Amino acid sequence: MVPPSTPGPLSGERAGESSEARKFGMPDHGLRRDLFIVIFESDTRAGKLFDIVLLWAIVTSVVVVMLDSVASLSARFGTVFNVLEWGFTLLFTVEYIARLCCVKRPLRYARSFFGIVDLLSVLPTYLALFFPVLHALIDIRLLRLLRVFRILKLTEYIVEYRRLGAALHASRRKIFVFIGTVFMLVVLIGTLMYLIEGPENGFTSIPMAVYWAITTVTTVGFGDITPKTDLGRALASISMLMGWGILAVPTGIVTAEMTSQRIRQEGRIRVCPACGSTDHTDRARHCQACGTALDTKA
């Protein structure tokens, strides 16, 4: 009788691999593996140091680009800014090449989100030699600050982000109906305001009046267009008060969905094993939808 196979070290290692290792492929041994651990992982002291240094380099490089856009500073420290920018560009170029060299599937990394961002973080400087207007695109490096989640181990925030995304996705129909209702409301208010005020008071067209209604109902109120008549001001007052009430609707929809998901995850919702219905009271013994016996355990 052949004894059942037990998982070896390799399978256990793969089970504990990071998402980058599974997606891009971590070398089995050698210098490339060590480089991969430093660049893509943050569990080691060297990995954390690498990420922190890279993070500060990204922030500093963006600050340099922003300061260089100020005419007075550029005229005084233009040479310094240029040297610093090329220094950062060379640093990020080496880092990008190192990332490509230390993975088993470099093409997959190059086509990933962060791979494209890493390329775009160095490409504008080289293109600026031929097209100077592209120099401003260097600010795309700010996207790379998303790596701060891996450095600081903000697992709780990532989980909450996923929960918020799941709640928004589950509430998408309700949110769509709400936005559609608000759209019809602002079109109606804008049309009425156009008829009340007219072009002589700044409401030159219905789209312009709808724009005013949107800024008023959302409580932004730019003030570039204001009603002049008493009836128009009365309608504007009603729209402003209505805006305060409207703001609570999407918040309530998403909050209720997030609460429902949290309760479901904590096991406080009793799910029917036959039909999947969850609308049961605490003391219910059978599903009210199909009559199947429910689990009565505490």
N, C-alpha and C positions, 0 to 999 in steps of 0.2 A: 504494500500500500504506500503510495507516494504521499508524504506529508504535505500539508498545505504550505504554499509559498508565503514567506513573510516579506514585508517590504524592506528593501535594502536601504543603505544610506543614501543612495542616489534618489530613490523615490521620496524619502522623507525630506531630502534637501529641496526637491522640486516642490513639495507641498508647502514649504516655508518660503518659497521664492517671492520676491516682490513683483508687483505688476510690471515694472520695467523689465525685469529679468525674464518673465514669461512672454512678454510682447516682443522685445528686441533680441533676446537671447544673450545669456551671460556665459562667457567662455568658461570651460571646465577647469583650467589651471593656467598658471603662468602670469606674465606681466599684464596681459590684457584683462585677466580676471581681477587682479588687484586694482587696475585702473578703473574698471567698471564699478567696483565696490566704492571707490572714492568719489567717482563722478555721479553715479546714479543712486547710491545708497546714502543714508544719513545716520546709520546706526553706529558707525565708528567715529572716533574723534577726528580722524583725517577727513571723513566724509562731511561731518558737520562744519569743520573749518573751511573746507572747499566751498560749501554752499554759502556760508556767511561771507567769505571773501568775495565770492561771485555776486552775491546780492548787493553788497556795498559798491562793488565796481559798476554794477548796472545803474544803481541810483546816482552815483557820482557822474557817470557818463551822461546820463539824461540831464543832470543839473548843468553840466558843462555845455551841452547843446542849447539849453534854455538861456544860459547867460550869454552865450555867443550870439544869440538872436537879438540881444539888446545892443543898439548901435553904439552907445557911448562906451560900454564895456568891450565890445568887439574891437573898436578902434584902439583901445588902450592895451588890451590883453589878447589881441587876436592871435598872435604867434603862440602864446602859451596855450590857448584853447585848441589851436590846430595840432600842436604837439600832443596834448592830452588826448584829443579825439583819436589820433592815429595810434597812440599807445593802447587805448581801450579797444580799438578795432582789431589790432594785432592780437591782443589778449583773447578777445572773443572768437577770433578766427582759429587760434590754436585750440581753444576749448571745443569749438564745433568739430574740428578735424579729429580731436581726441575722442569725442563722443562717437563719431563714425567708425573709428578704428577699434574701439573696445567692445563693440557689439557684434553678435553673430549675423544679424540681419540689418546692415547699415541702411539699405534702401527703405526698409520699413520705418526706421527712425527718421530718415530724411523726409518721408512723406507724412509723418505724424504732425500733430498740432505744434508741439514744442520744437520739433525739428525744423518746421517751416519758419517759426518765429526766430529760432536761433540763426537761420540763414538770413532772414530779413534784418536781423540786428547788425549784421556786418556788411550786407550787400549795398545799402545806400551810400556808405562812405566811399566804396570803390566806384560806384556809379556816379558819385558827385564829382569825380575827376573829369568826367565827360559831360554830365548833366548837373550843374551846381544846384538847380532848384530841388533836386531830390534829397538834399542834405537834411531837410526838415523831417524826412521819414525815419530818421534815426530814433526818434522818440518812440517807435514801436517796441523798443526794448522794455518799455514799461510792462508789456504783457508778460515778460519773463519773471516779473515779481510774483506771479502766481506760484512760483516754486517756494515761496515763504511758507505755504501750508505744509510742505514736506520738512522744512527746516525746523519749524516750531512745533511740529507734531500736533497740529490743531485738528485732531481726530474728531473732537466733539463738534467743531464748527463744520467740518465736512459732512458729518452725519446730519446735522441740522439743515445744511444746504440741500442734501438729498431729500430730506423729509419735506422741505418747502417745495422742491421741484415736483415731488410726487403729489403733494396737495394741490399745487397749481394744475398739474396734469389731470387729476381726478375731478377738479372743479372747472375744467375748461368749458364745458357746455354752459354752466351757470354764468361763468364770466362772460362768455360770448353773448348770451342773452342780455346780460346787464349792459355790456358795451353797446349792443344794438339798441336797447331802450334809451340809453343816454344819447346816442346819435340821433334818434328820432326826436328826442326832447330838444336838443340844441338846434336842430333844423327848424322845428316849430317855433321856438323862441326867437331864433334869428330872423325868420320870415316875418313874424309879428313886429319885431323891432325895426325891420326895414320898412314896413308899412307905416309904423308910427313915426319914426324919426325922418327917414328919407335921406337922399343924397346931400341935402343942404346941411345936415348935422353930422356928416362923416360916414354915414351908412350908404355907401355908393352902390352897393350891390348886395344880393342875398348871400353869396359866399363871404363877403366882408362882414355882414351881420352875423353869419354863423360862426365866423372866427371870433367875433366879440362874445357870442354866447358861450363858446367853449372856454375862453379865458375867464368868463364870469362864473360859470357853473363850477369850474374846477378851482375856484377861489384864487386863481393867479392874478387876474385883474391888472393887465399892463397899463391901462389908463390912456392908451393912445387913441382910443375911441370911447367917447362917453355920451350918454343920452342927454339931451337938452330939455326935452319936454317933461311935464309932470307925469304923464302916462308912461313915457319911456323909463323914467326913473322908478316908477312904481313896479314896472315889469322887471327892471334890473334888481330891485330889492328882493322881489320874490325869487328871482334866479339865484341870487347870492345865498339866501336862506335855504333854498332847495339844494344848493351845492353842498352845504354842511351835512345834510341828511344823506345825500348820495355817497359821500365819502365813506360812510360806515358800511355800506352794502358789500363791496368787494372784500373789505377787511373781515367782515363777519363770515362770508362764504369760505375764505381760505382758512380762517381760524377754526371754524367748525370742522372742516375737513381734516386739518392737522390734529385736532383733538380726537376725532373719530379714529384716525390712524394710530395715534398713541394708545388709545384704549384697546384697539384691536391687537396691537403688538403686545400689550400687557396681559392679554388673555381675558379681559373683562367682558368681552362680547361673546355670547354663546352662538356658535355657528351650527346650523343644522347639517348633519353629515349626509343627508339625502339631497336636499335642494339648495343648500348654501345660504338660506335665509338667516339674517342676523337680527331681525326685529322681534326680539323675545323679551318678556319681562324676567325679572330675577327669579321668580317662583314658578315659571312655566316648566312643565314636565314634557310637553309635546310641542312640536313645531306647529304654529298656527297656520302655516302655509300648506304643509303636506301631511301633518299628523305624526311624523316620525318622532320616536322617543328621543329626548335630549339627554345629554350627560348631566346628571344631577350632582356631580361631585363639586365640592367647594372650590 
